[in-house]
Amino acid sequence: MTVQRRVEILDPEQTVAMRDAAVRFLGEPVLPRYETVQRYGHVFHRDLWRLIPRVEQLAGRLPGGDVSANVALAGVGEARRRLDEIERAGLAGEFERVKRLARSVVALCDHHESLNSPNRATS
């Protein structure tokens, strides 16, 4: 017997806020203070841990050969790898690491939105 689990969808306002924070960080015109980079790093970690299971569940509702589901799962894999990266020495190194986290937040917000689209067919 297959058990259907309810997929908890994030509110559009939540994903917009996550995406906006990541885009704002990625658009920083100058190298921010170390404390700012650290704060954003914590925020992006939290956001990715919220997005990853939801994107996996949404992708899991689609047939195995669905291209958008496979692309989303590849994005999840990349986000997990980025979460495993250790803190870098120096401000510039840490800034680059947190930028990678921000890129994953933007990507998973996009996948969450597209996989949750009302005109998506589910299996």
C-alpha positions in Angstrom: 0.0 0.0 0.0 1.4 3.4 -1.0 1.0 6.1 1.6 0.3 9.6 0.2 2.0 12.3 2.2 0.7 15.8 2.1 3.2 18.2 0.6 3.5 21.3 2.7 3.7 24.1 0.3 5.4 27.3 1.4 3.3 30.5 1.0 4.3 32.6 -2.0 5.1 35.4 0.4 7.7 33.1 2.1 9.4 32.1 -1.1 9.4 35.7 -2.3 11.0 36.9 1.0 13.6 34.1 0.7 14.4 34.9 -2.9 14.5 38.7 -2.2 17.0 38.3 0.6 19.2 36.1 -1.6 19.0 38.4 -4.6 19.8 41.4 -2.3 22.9 39.6 -1.0 24.0 38.6 -4.5 23.6 42.2 -5.7 25.9 43.7 -3.0 28.0 46.3 -4.7 30.8 46.1 -2.2 32.1 43.4 0.1 29.8 43.5 3.2 31.1 43.3 6.8 32.0 39.8 8.1 29.1 39.9 10.5 26.6 40.6 7.7 28.0 37.7 5.6 27.6 35.4 8.6 24.1 36.6 9.3 23.1 36.0 5.7 24.8 32.6 5.8 22.6 31.5 8.7 19.5 32.8 7.0 20.3 30.9 3.8 21.1 27.7 5.7 17.7 27.9 7.4 15.9 28.7 4.1 17.6 25.8 2.3 16.6 23.4 5.0 13.0 24.5 4.6 13.1 24.4 0.8 14.9 21.1 0.2 12.2 18.7 1.5 9.4 20.6 -0.1 11.1 20.6 -3.5 11.9 16.9 -3.2 8.2 16.1 -2.3 6.9 18.2 -5.2 9.3 16.6 -7.6 8.4 13.2 -6.2 4.8 13.7 -7.2 5.8 13.8 -10.9 6.6 10.9 -13.2 10.3 9.6 -13.1 11.1 11.0 -16.6 9.8 14.5 -15.9 12.5 16.9 -16.9 11.6 19.7 -14.6 11.4 17.3 -11.6 14.9 15.9 -12.5 16.3 19.4 -12.8 14.8 20.4 -9.5 16.3 17.3 -7.8 19.7 18.2 -9.3 19.3 21.6 -7.7 18.5 20.0 -4.4 21.7 17.9 -4.7 23.8 21.0 -5.4 22.1 22.8 -2.5 23.0 19.9 -0.1 26.6 20.0 -1.3 26.8 23.7 -0.7 25.3 23.2 2.8 28.2 20.8 3.6 30.8 23.4 2.7 32.8 24.5 5.7 33.2 28.1 6.6 36.0 29.7 4.6 39.0 31.6 6.0 38.8 35.4 5.5 36.0 37.7 4.4 36.4 37.2 0.7 36.3 33.4 0.9 33.3 33.3 3.2 31.5 35.8 1.0 31.9 33.5 -2.0 30.7 30.5 0.0 27.6 32.4 1.2 27.0 33.6 -2.4 26.8 29.9 -3.5 24.2 29.3 -0.7 22.2 32.4 -2.0 22.3 31.0 -5.6 20.8 27.7 -4.3 18.1 29.6 -2.4 17.1 31.4 -5.6 17.2 28.2 -7.6 15.1 26.2 -5.1 12.6 29.0 -4.8 12.2 28.9 -8.6 11.8 25.1 -8.6 9.3 25.3 -5.7 7.3 27.8 -7.7 7.4 26.0 -11.0 6.6 22.5 -9.5 3.8 24.0 -7.5 2.2 25.7 -10.5 -1.5 25.0 -10.8 -1.2 23.8 -14.4 1.4 21.1 -13.5 0.0 17.6 -13.9 0.7 15.2 -10.9 1.0 11.5 -10.9 
